[in-house]
Amino acid sequence: MLIKVYGSAVFGIEATTITVEVNIDKGVGYHLVGLPDNAIKESNYRIAAALQNIGYKIPGKKITINMAPADMRKEGSAYDLTLALGILAASDQIKSNGIEEYLIMGELSLDGGLQPIKGALPIAIKAQEEGYAGFILPKENAAEAAVVSGLKVYGVGNIKEVIDYFDAGVPLQQTLVDTQKEFYKHMDDPAFDFSDVKGQESIKRCMEIAAAGGHNIILIGPPGAGKTMLAKRLPSILPPMTLNEALETTKIHSVVGKVRNQGLMGQRPFRSPHHTISSAALVGGGSYPQPGEISLAHNGVLFLDELPEFERRVLEVMRQPMEDREVTIARAQYTVTYPSSFMLVASMNPSPGGYFNDPDAPVTSSPAEMQRYLGRISGPLLDRIDIHIEVTPVPFEKLSENRKGEDSITVRKRVMEARKIQNGRFMEMGNLHYNAQMGTKQIAKFCVLGDASKELLKNAMKRLNLSARAYDRILKVARTIADLDNSERIQESHISEAIQYRSLDREGWLG
């Protein structure tokens, strides 16, 4: 008897429906075809044990299972439940009326329990698009899949529940999620708040400017100055994600199995990989491509602590994704594209010893050592970082104050007002949304300077020996400062403040 059951495969962040055809005939043998990987080939052992432990069995006949389309590589253990139900239905051990109306996925334990799968959200989106009556999957993934409206999602803990549903009509409990409620639940309750930071008012101002214009930023300072503390609080002042952004972000995290027992991600991601990370782990890759850290930081913040300690080769592979806001991974058989629109926040010590070239510092480095250390960061990568700011340690008087600083919600309101101005400005410009994305044409159009501002910028570039790469960056940052001031024109004060944020372009930092 031939039975068709439906599962799904995830490529990139999109799902493709897989038809599992199970045919049972006279003879003996178990044949699984359709380019399954080792995890799927081993599934017959898990299925046999699970069925035996709940009172069923794999029939001793010739079983042929085809996973169509047969020329597409299938991977992972998430097809166990699909295959098991196909075998039971084809051998007439259970009724199969309506089984083809459902998408069924799940990994089996030997006792018949179900383990969570990866990619439940993109699979649910595909199931809804193709008009399936429902999606049956492990309980841990149910909330994640249930954010898709118009699809009935059934989270189950054991294969016996699914068998009883098809064989005896015992109803499954539908998982319902209030998407709006989930989305707004943690919006005004950030885990890290700017009010926790003592002192550092100038750096907080700098972070506010970076958030308002979507600018990449690098913090330079000795150990213990608060660089990591400030970076962790940046997502709390970024504008809240839209529903579309939240859906796209959750899809990426779903693909790598990082969304468990929760619905939509309501807060912007913050990723902080260690400096020993490989280029494949950072941008994505592997024999079966998976999203890297830059894609997991999509719509959020990527924090690279101790930037010069990262391998130069690893940092260089970020340059193209930072420009294109997506990363394409090509393999012989197929190509996948992951979105990677993130804000880069980097931090670094000014020297290998950790301190500025100061005779009173605990550890000092020679100018040559400092130049060699700073030279590990390439010019093209620095080209993509708009703001460089020096962070100095907080004095005791500030640390011992009881007064709390401005909280993240207050700062975020100003950031959102500035973003609203930018959205209006770039409304008819496609994928352009904020000032950091401006190219040469937009800078010429929206960053017009008066004579006094031009003279100020000219003198600053001459006296501070600012490089040519700094010119456009200063104009972009000045445009954001003007937006925060709700000023249509860029004033001298905006230019003078923007000039302060180009530390690494000054003579004596990088050669």
C-alpha positions as CSV (number, residue, x, y, z in Angstrom):
1,M,0.0,0.0,0.0
2,L,1.2,3.5,-0.9
3,I,0.8,6.4,1.5
4,K,2.0,10.0,1.2
5,V,2.9,12.1,4.3
6,Y,4.3,15.6,4.2
7,G,7.3,17.2,5.9
8,S,9.6,20.1,5.1
9,A,13.2,21.0,4.5
10,V,14.8,24.4,5.3
11,F,17.3,26.1,2.9
12,G,18.6,29.5,4.0
13,I,15.6,30.9,5.8
14,E,13.0,29.5,3.4
15,A,11.2,26.1,3.6
16,T,10.5,23.6,0.9
17,T,7.8,21.0,1.2
18,I,9.0,17.4,1.1
19,T,6.7,14.5,0.1
20,V,7.5,11.3,2.0
21,E,6.1,8.4,-0.1
22,V,5.9,5.1,1.8
23,N,5.3,1.9,-0.2
24,I,4.9,-1.6,1.5
25,D,5.1,-4.7,-0.7
26,K,5.8,-8.4,-0.5
27,G,9.4,-9.2,0.4
28,V,11.9,-8.1,3.0
29,G,14.0,-5.0,3.2
30,Y,14.1,-1.3,4.2
31,H,15.0,1.1,1.4
32,L,15.2,4.9,2.1
33,V,15.9,7.0,-1.0
34,G,15.8,10.6,-2.0
35,L,19.3,11.9,-0.9
36,P,18.9,11.5,2.9
37,D,21.9,12.3,5.1
38,N,23.2,9.9,7.9
39,A,20.8,11.3,10.5
40,I,17.9,10.3,8.4
41,K,19.4,6.9,7.4
42,E,19.7,6.1,11.1
43,S,16.1,7.0,11.7
44,N,14.9,3.4,11.2
45,Y,16.6,2.4,14.5
46,R,14.9,5.2,16.4
47,I,11.5,4.5,14.8
48,A,11.7,0.8,15.5
49,A,12.5,1.2,19.2
50,A,9.9,4.0,19.6
51,L,7.1,2.0,17.9
52,Q,7.9,-1.1,19.9
53,N,7.8,0.8,23.2
54,I,4.3,2.1,22.5
55,G,2.9,-1.2,21.2
56,Y,3.4,-1.0,17.4
57,K,6.2,-2.3,15.1
58,I,7.8,-1.9,11.8
59,P,6.3,-4.6,9.5
60,G,8.6,-7.4,8.3
61,K,8.0,-6.6,4.6
62,K,9.7,-4.7,1.8
63,I,9.5,-1.0,2.8
64,T,10.4,1.6,0.2
65,I,10.5,5.2,1.3
66,N,11.1,8.0,-1.2
67,M,11.7,11.6,-0.1
68,A,10.7,13.8,-3.0
69,P,12.0,15.9,-4.7
70,A,14.6,13.1,-4.9
71,D,17.4,15.3,-6.2
72,M,17.4,17.6,-3.2
73,R,19.6,16.9,-0.2
74,K,17.7,16.2,3.1
75,E,19.3,16.5,6.5
76,G,18.6,16.2,10.2
77,S,16.5,14.0,12.4
78,A,13.3,16.0,12.2
79,Y,11.7,13.5,9.7
80,D,11.4,10.7,12.3
81,L,7.8,11.4,13.0
82,T,6.9,11.8,9.4
83,L,8.5,8.5,8.4
84,A,7.0,6.6,11.4
85,L,3.5,7.7,10.6
86,G,3.9,6.9,7.0
87,I,5.1,3.4,7.9
88,L,2.1,2.8,10.3
89,A,-0.4,4.2,7.8
90,A,1.0,2.2,4.8
91,S,1.0,-1.1,6.8
92,D,-2.6,-0.5,7.9
93,Q,-1.7,-0.4,11.6
94,I,-3.5,3.0,11.9
95,K,-6.2,4.8,9.9
96,S,-4.8,7.4,7.6
97,N,-7.9,9.5,6.7
98,G,-6.8,13.1,6.3
99,I,-3.1,12.5,7.0
100,E,-2.1,14.2,3.8
101,E,-3.7,17.4,4.9
102,Y,-1.1,17.9,7.6
103,L,2.5,18.9,7.7
104,I,4.2,16.6,10.3
105,M,7.7,17.0,11.7
106,G,9.6,15.8,14.8
107,E,12.6,13.9,16.1
108,L,11.7,10.7,18.0
109,S,13.2,9.5,21.3
110,L,13.3,5.7,21.9
111,D,10.3,5.9,24.3
112,G,8.2,7.7,21.6
113,G,8.7,11.1,23.0
114,L,9.4,14.1,20.7
115,Q,12.5,16.2,20.6
116,P,12.5,19.8,19.3
117,I,13.4,20.6,15.7
118,K,15.1,23.5,13.9
119,G,13.3,25.9,11.5
120,A,9.8,25.5,12.8
121,L,8.8,29.1,11.9
122,P,9.8,29.0,8.2
123,I,8.2,25.6,7.9
124,A,4.9,27.0,9.5
125,I,5.0,29.9,7.0
126,K,5.3,27.5,4.1
127,A,2.5,25.3,5.4
128,Q,0.2,28.3,5.7
129,E,1.1,29.4,2.2
130,E,0.4,26.0,0.7
131,G,-3.0,25.6,2.5
132,Y,-2.3,22.7,4.9
133,A,-5.1,22.1,7.5
134,G,-2.5,22.0,10.3
135,F,1.1,21.6,11.4
136,I,1.9,18.8,13.9
137,L,5.3,19.2,15.7
138,P,7.0,18.9,19.1
139,K,5.6,20.8,22.0
140,E,8.7,22.9,22.5
141,N,8.4,24.4,19.0
142,A,4.6,25.0,19.1
143,A,4.7,28.6,20.3
144,E,7.3,29.6,17.7
145,A,5.1,28.1,14.8
146,A,1.8,29.4,16.2
147,V,2.8,33.1,15.5
148,V,1.7,32.3,11.9
149,S,-1.9,33.4,11.5
150,G,-4.3,31.2,9.5
151,L,-2.5,27.9,10.4
152,K,-3.6,25.4,13.1
153,V,-0.6,24.4,15.1
154,Y,-0.6,21.3,17.3
155,G,2.2,20.8,19.8
156,V,2.6,17.2,20.9
157,G,4.9,15.4,23.4
158,N,4.6,11.8,22.2
159,I,4.0,10.0,18.9
160,K,1.1,8.1,20.7
161,E,-0.9,11.4,20.8
162,V,-0.6,11.7,17.0
163,I,-1.5,8.0,16.4
164,D,-4.6,8.4,18.6
165,Y,-5.6,11.5,16.7
166,F,-5.6,9.8,13.3
167,D,-6.6,6.3,14.5
168,A,-9.2,7.0,17.2
169,G,-10.1,10.6,16.7
170,V,-8.7,11.8,20.0
171,P,-8.4,15.6,19.5
172,L,-5.1,17.3,19.7
173,Q,-4.8,20.6,21.6
174,Q,-4.2,23.6,19.3
175,T,-1.5,26.0,20.4
176,L,-2.7,29.6,20.3
177,V,-0.4,32.6,20.6
178,D,-1.4,36.3,20.8
179,T,1.2,37.7,18.5
180,Q,0.6,41.3,19.4
181,K,0.8,40.6,23.1
182,E,4.0,38.5,22.7
183,F,5.5,41.2,20.6
184,Y,4.9,44.1,23.0
185,K,5.5,42.1,26.2
186,H,9.1,43.0,26.8
187,M,9.3,46.2,24.8
188,D,9.4,48.6,27.7
189,D,11.4,46.3,30.0
190,P,15.0,46.1,28.7
191,A,17.3,43.7,30.5
192,F,20.2,46.3,30.4
193,D,19.3,49.9,31.0
194,F,21.4,53.1,30.4
195,S,20.5,54.3,33.9
196,D,22.8,51.7,35.3
197,V,25.9,53.4,33.8
198,K,27.6,55.9,36.1
199,G,29.2,58.9,34.5
200,Q,30.3,58.6,30.8
201,E,27.8,61.2,29.7
202,S,29.7,62.0,26.5
203,I,29.9,58.3,25.6
204,K,26.2,57.9,26.2
205,R,25.6,60.9,23.9
206,C,27.8,59.2,21.3
207,M,25.8,55.9,21.6
208,E,22.5,57.9,21.2
209,I,23.9,59.4,17.9
210,A,24.9,56.0,16.7
211,A,21.5,54.5,17.4
212,A,19.7,57.5,15.8
213,G,21.6,57.2,12.5
214,G,22.3,53.5,12.5
215,H,26.1,54.3,12.6
216,N,28.7,51.7,13.3
217,I,30.8,52.7,16.3
218,I,34.2,51.7,17.8
219,L,35.0,52.4,21.5
220,I,38.7,52.8,22.4
221,G,39.8,52.7,26.0
222,P,41.7,50.9,28.8
223,P,40.3,47.8,30.6
224,G,37.5,48.6,33.1
225,A,36.4,51.9,31.4
226,G,32.9,50.5,30.7
227,K,33.1,49.7,27.0
228,T,31.3,46.4,27.2
229,M,28.7,47.7,29.7
230,L,27.8,50.5,27.2
231,A,27.7,48.2,24.2
232,K,25.3,45.8,26.0
233,R,22.9,48.7,26.6
234,L,22.8,49.9,23.0
235,P,19.9,47.6,21.9
236,S,17.7,49.2,24.6
237,I,17.8,52.6,22.9
238,L,17.3,51.4,19.4
239,P,13.7,51.8,18.0
240,P,11.5,48.8,18.7
241,M,11.3,46.2,15.9
242,T,8.4,46.3,13.6
243,L,6.3,43.0,13.3
244,N,8.0,42.3,9.9
245,E,11.5,42.7,11.4
246,A,10.6,40.6,14.4
247,L,9.3,37.8,12.1
248,E,12.4,37.9,9.9
249,T,14.7,37.9,13.0
250,T,12.8,35.0,14.6
251,K,13.1,33.0,11.3
252,I,16.9,33.2,11.4
253,H,17.1,32.2,15.0
254,S,14.6,29.4,14.3
255,V,16.8,27.9,11.6
256,V,19.6,27.4,14.1
257,G,17.3,26.1,16.8
258,K,17.6,29.1,19.2
259,V,13.9,29.8,19.6
260,R,12.4,27.4,22.1
261,N,9.2,27.7,24.1
262,Q,8.7,31.3,23.0
263,G,6.8,33.0,20.2
264,L,8.0,36.0,18.3
265,M,11.3,37.7,19.4
266,G,10.3,41.1,20.7
267,Q,13.8,42.5,21.5
268,R,16.6,43.3,19.1
269,P,19.3,40.6,19.2
270,F,22.7,41.3,20.7
271,R,25.5,39.0,19.6
272,S,29.0,39.0,21.1
273,P,31.2,36.3,19.5
274,H,34.6,35.5,21.0
275,H,37.7,36.7,19.2
276,T,38.8,33.2,18.3
277,I,35.7,32.8,16.0
278,S,36.3,31.4,12.5
279,S,35.2,33.2,9.4
280,A,32.5,30.5,8.7
281,A,31.0,30.9,12.1
282,L,31.0,34.7,11.8
283,V,29.5,35.1,8.3
284,G,27.9,31.7,8.0
285,G,28.8,28.6,6.1
286,G,29.7,24.9,6.6
287,S,29.1,21.9,4.4
288,Y,25.3,22.4,5.0
289,P,25.3,26.3,5.2
290,Q,24.0,27.8,8.5
291,P,23.6,31.4,9.4
292,G,26.6,33.0,11.1
293,E,26.8,35.6,13.9
294,I,26.3,38.5,11.5
295,S,22.9,37.0,10.4
296,L,21.9,36.2,14.0
297,A,22.6,39.9,14.7
298,H,20.2,40.9,11.9
299,N,18.1,43.9,13.0
300,G,20.2,44.2,16.1
301,V,23.7,44.7,17.3
302,L,27.0,42.8,16.6
303,F,29.5,43.5,19.3
304,L,33.2,42.6,18.6
305,D,35.1,43.0,21.9
306,E,38.9,43.5,21.6
307,L,38.7,44.0,17.8
308,P,42.5,43.8,17.0
309,E,42.5,40.3,18.6
310,F,40.2,38.9,15.9
311,E,42.1,37.4,12.9
312,R,42.4,39.9,10.2
313,R,41.2,37.3,7.6
314,V,38.0,36.9,9.7
315,L,37.3,40.6,9.9
316,E,37.9,41.1,6.2
317,V,35.0,38.7,5.2
318,M,32.6,41.1,7.0
319,R,33.2,44.0,4.6
320,Q,30.9,42.9,1.8
321,P,28.0,41.9,4.1
322,M,28.3,45.2,5.9
323,E,27.8,47.0,2.6
324,D,25.1,44.8,1.0
325,R,23.3,44.0,4.3
326,E,23.1,40.3,3.3
327,V,25.5,37.5,2.9
328,T,25.5,34.9,0.1
329,I,27.0,31.4,0.7
330,A,27.6,29.5,-2.5
331,R,28.0,25.7,-2.8
332,A,28.3,23.5,-5.8
333,Q,24.7,22.4,-5.7
334,Y,22.9,25.5,-4.4
335,T,23.3,29.0,-3.1
336,V,21.7,30.5,0.1
337,T,21.3,34.1,1.1
338,Y,20.9,35.3,4.7
339,P,20.0,38.8,5.7
340,S,22.7,40.6,7.8
341,S,21.6,44.2,8.5
342,F,23.2,45.0,11.8
343,M,24.9,47.8,13.8
344,L,28.5,47.0,14.4
345,V,29.8,48.0,17.8
346,A,33.5,47.3,18.3
347,S,35.8,47.9,21.3
348,M,39.5,47.9,21.7
349,N,42.4,48.7,24.0
350,P,44.6,51.5,22.7
351,S,47.7,49.3,23.0
352,P,48.7,45.7,23.6
353,G,49.3,46.5,27.3
354,G,45.8,47.9,27.5
355,Y,46.6,51.5,28.3
356,F,47.5,54.7,26.4
357,N,51.1,55.6,26.1
358,D,51.2,56.9,29.6
359,P,54.3,56.6,31.9
360,D,51.9,56.4,34.9
361,A,49.9,53.4,33.4
362,P,50.4,49.9,35.0
363,V,51.6,48.5,31.6
364,T,52.9,50.7,28.8
365,S,53.7,50.0,25.2
366,S,56.2,51.7,22.9
367,P,54.8,53.8,20.0
368,A,56.0,51.1,17.5
369,E,54.1,48.4,19.4
370,M,51.0,50.5,19.5
371,Q,51.2,51.1,15.7
372,R,51.7,47.4,15.0
373,Y,48.7,46.6,17.3
374,L,46.4,49.2,15.7
375,G,47.6,48.2,12.3
376,R,45.8,44.8,12.6
377,I,42.5,46.7,11.7
378,S,42.4,47.4,8.0
379,G,41.6,50.7,6.5
380,P,38.7,49.3,4.4
381,L,37.0,48.0,7.6
382,L,37.5,51.3,9.4
383,D,35.9,52.9,6.3
384,R,32.7,51.3,7.4
385,I,32.8,52.5,11.0
386,D,31.4,56.1,11.2
387,I,32.2,56.9,14.8
388,H,35.4,56.4,16.8
389,I,35.3,57.5,20.4
390,E,37.8,57.4,23.3
391,V,36.4,56.0,26.6
392,T,38.2,57.1,29.8
393,P,37.8,55.4,33.2
394,V,35.0,56.8,35.4
395,P,36.4,58.7,38.4
396,F,35.5,57.6,42.0
397,E,33.2,60.6,42.6
398,K,31.0,59.5,39.7
399,L,31.0,55.8,40.7
400,S,30.0,56.6,44.3
401,E,27.0,58.9,43.3
402,N,23.6,57.6,44.2
403,R,21.9,59.6,41.5
404,K,20.7,57.5,38.5
405,G,21.4,58.5,35.0
406,E,18.8,58.9,32.2
407,D,17.0,55.7,31.5
408,S,16.9,53.9,28.1
409,I,13.2,54.5,27.5
410,T,13.8,58.3,27.6
411,V,16.8,58.1,25.2
412,R,14.9,55.8,22.9
413,K,12.1,58.4,22.4
414,R,14.6,60.9,21.1
415,V,16.2,58.2,18.8
416,M,12.7,57.3,17.5
417,E,12.0,61.0,16.7
418,A,15.2,61.3,14.7
419,R,14.5,58.0,12.9
420,K,11.0,59.3,12.0
421,I,12.7,62.4,10.3
422,Q,15.0,60.0,8.4
423,N,12.2,57.8,7.3
424,G,10.4,60.8,5.8
425,R,13.6,62.0,4.1
426,F,14.3,58.6,2.4
427,M,10.7,57.5,1.9
428,E,11.1,57.3,-1.9
429,M,14.6,55.8,-1.9
430,G,13.9,52.0,-1.7
431,N,16.1,50.3,0.8
432,L,17.5,53.5,2.3
433,H,16.1,54.0,5.8
434,Y,18.7,55.9,7.9
435,N,21.7,58.2,7.6
436,A,24.4,55.6,7.9
437,Q,23.2,54.0,4.6
438,M,23.6,57.3,2.6
439,G,25.8,57.1,-0.5
440,T,27.7,60.0,-2.2
441,K,24.6,61.3,-4.0
442,Q,22.5,61.4,-0.9
443,I,25.3,63.1,1.1
444,A,25.5,65.8,-1.6
445,K,21.8,66.3,-1.5
446,F,21.0,66.1,2.3
447,C,24.3,67.3,3.9
448,V,24.6,70.8,2.4
449,L,26.9,73.0,4.6
450,G,26.9,76.8,5.0
451,D,30.1,78.7,4.5
452,A,31.0,78.9,8.2
453,S,30.5,75.1,8.5
454,K,32.6,74.4,5.4
455,E,35.4,76.5,6.8
456,L,35.3,74.8,10.2
457,L,35.5,71.3,8.5
458,K,38.3,72.5,6.2
459,N,40.4,73.8,9.2
460,A,39.7,70.7,11.2
461,M,40.8,68.3,8.5
462,K,44.0,70.3,8.0
463,R,44.9,70.8,11.7
464,L,44.0,67.3,12.9
465,N,45.4,65.6,9.8
466,L,42.1,63.8,9.2
467,S,42.1,61.4,6.3
468,A,39.9,61.7,3.2
469,R,37.8,58.8,4.4
470,A,36.7,60.9,7.4
471,Y,35.0,63.6,5.3
472,D,31.9,61.6,4.3
473,R,31.7,60.0,7.8
474,I,31.7,63.4,9.5
475,L,28.9,64.7,7.2
476,K,26.7,61.6,7.9
477,V,27.2,61.9,11.7
478,A,26.6,65.6,11.6
479,R,23.3,65.0,9.7
480,T,22.2,62.6,12.5
481,I,23.1,65.2,15.2
482,A,21.1,67.8,13.3
483,D,18.1,65.3,13.2
484,L,18.4,64.8,17.0
485,D,18.2,68.6,17.3
486,N,15.3,68.7,14.9
487,S,17.3,71.0,12.7
488,E,16.7,71.0,8.9
489,R,20.2,72.4,8.2
490,I,23.5,71.2,9.5
491,Q,24.9,73.9,11.8
492,E,28.5,74.6,12.9
493,S,27.9,73.0,16.3
494,H,26.8,69.8,14.6
495,I,30.0,69.7,12.5
496,S,32.2,70.4,15.4
497,E,30.7,67.6,17.5
498,A,30.9,65.1,14.6
499,I,34.7,66.0,14.2
500,Q,35.3,64.8,17.7
501,Y,34.1,61.3,16.7
502,R,37.0,60.5,14.4
503,S,39.8,59.5,16.8
504,L,41.4,56.8,14.7
505,D,41.8,59.1,11.7
506,R,44.0,61.5,13.6
507,E,47.8,61.4,13.0
508,G,49.5,59.2,15.6
509,W,46.7,56.6,15.7
510,L,46.9,54.7,12.4
511,G,49.6,55.1,9.9
